[in-house]
Amino acid sequence: MIYQSIKEEGLKRISRGSFHVEENLFLSTVEKISDVLAEQQFVPEFGIDGMFLQYLDERAAEDAKRRINEKGVKADTMQERTSWKVKVEF
């Protein structure tokens, strides 16, 4: 359910022009990392060309980044004031 919602939101943003990613690339990437996306407790944020997954601690963010990278998708972690984010690059 969560995975499907993320996919639909990304496609809406692509069609509106606020998310600058090719539709096929977006769909193939989210399919590769569907297991990580299905575990999300927070709605991801969409940037211009990336998606940000939010985590409450560094350990969870680093684990998600590692799992995403293992699937051949580029990702990186960053710290916010009270949380950690994993940027999924397309």
N, C-alpha and C positions, 0 to 999 in steps of 0.2 A: 504494500500500500504506500509506504513512504517512498520507495524507489519510484513507483509510478507517478507520484505527485511531483517529485523532483524532475523527472523526465518531462512531464507536461509543462511545468513552469519554465524550464529551459527552452523548450520549443516555442512557447508563447513569447518569450523575450527575444528569441532569434527572429521570429516573424515580425515583431515590432521594431526591430533594429537596435535594441538596447543591449544586446549580447552578440558580440561580433565573432561568432564561431560558425563554421560550416555545419549544417544540420547533420550530415552523415558522420562527421568527426565527433560531434557531441554525442550522438546516439551510440556509436561504437565505444566511445570512452566510458559512458555511464554503464553500458552493458558489461564492460570489463571489470568495473569496480562496484557492481551492483550489490555484492555482499557487504561492502563497507558502507554504501549508501543506505542499505536496509537497516543498519544499526543506528542511524542518526536519531538523536533526541531533539535536535534543533533544526529548523528550516535553514538550509544552506543559503548563503548570500551569493548573488551573481554579480561579478564585476564586468568589465568590458569584454574580457577575453578569458576569464577564469571563474572558477566556482570555489567558494570558501566554506569549508566544513568546520563547525565549531566544537571545541572540546573544553571540558572544565579543568583538565590538568595536562601537563607536558607529556607525561607517560602515555596517556591515551592518544594524544596527537601524534607523537612519534611512532607509536604502533600502527596507527592508521596510515601515516606517510610511508612506512616501510612496506605495508601490505599493498598499497597503491603502486609504489615503485616496482615491486616484484611482478606486477601485472604489465609492466612496460609503460606505465603512465607517469609523466613527470609531476611531482608534487613537492612541496616544501612546507615547513612549519614556520609559524611566526607567533610571537607573543603579543597579546593585547593587554589591556590593563588588568582585567580579571579573568581572562580566558586565553586559550590557545586556539589557533586556526591552522588548518591545512589548506593550502591553495592548490587546487587541481588545475593544471595547465592544459590547454587544448591546442 
